[in-house]
Amino acid sequence: MTKSKTKKSRREFLKAAGVTGAAAGAAAVVLSENKAQAAKPDSGQKVGYRETEHVKTYYELARF
């Protein structure tokens, strides 16, 4: 086997492996039955930034 044949067969193998991997990934996504759900707060509290005690402590320690 010559060097060019070896290189060509390696290239062909890597191309095929890439295409096969991409197809398998796409099939897994399409066939997946689980749907992603957005997280919902358990209580009536507001969602978002909250300035809690540990956040206030960080702000105090971060001042120069």
N, C-alpha and C positions, 0 to 999 in steps of 0.2 A: 504494500500500500504506500502510495506517495504522500508527501506532506500536504499537497493541495487537496487530495481526496480526504485526508483525515480532517483538515480544517473545514472543508465543505460539509462533511458529515456532522461535525460538531455544530456548525452553524445551523444546519437543518434540524438537528436535535433540539437545540435551544429555541429555535423558532416554534417548533411543534410543542415544546413544553410550555412556552409562553401562551400560545393560543389555547392549549388544553386547560391550563390553569385559569385563564380568563373566562373560558366557557363554563368551567365548573363553578367558579365564583358567581357568575351571573345566574346560573341555574339554581344555586343555593338561595339566592335572594328571591328569585321568582317563586320558588317552591315553598318558601318559608311561610308557615301559617301564623306565626306570632306577629302581631301588629304592635308597633311601638306606641306607648301611651305617654302623654305628658304627665308630669308629676303634679298632683293636686294637693293643696294644703289640707291637712286633716281637720284643723279647727278654723274658726272664723278670723284668724289673725291675718294681718296684711302680709303679703309676700314682698320681699325686696330687702333693701339695705336697712339694717338695724344697728344702732350704735349701742352695743351691749358693753358691759363692764370690761371684758377683755379687749374690746376694740378701743375703748377709752384709755386703758392702760398702755396699749401699743402706741397710741398717739402721744401720750405723755413721754414714753421712753424714746420715741423716734425724733423728738425735737432736738435741734442742735444748739 
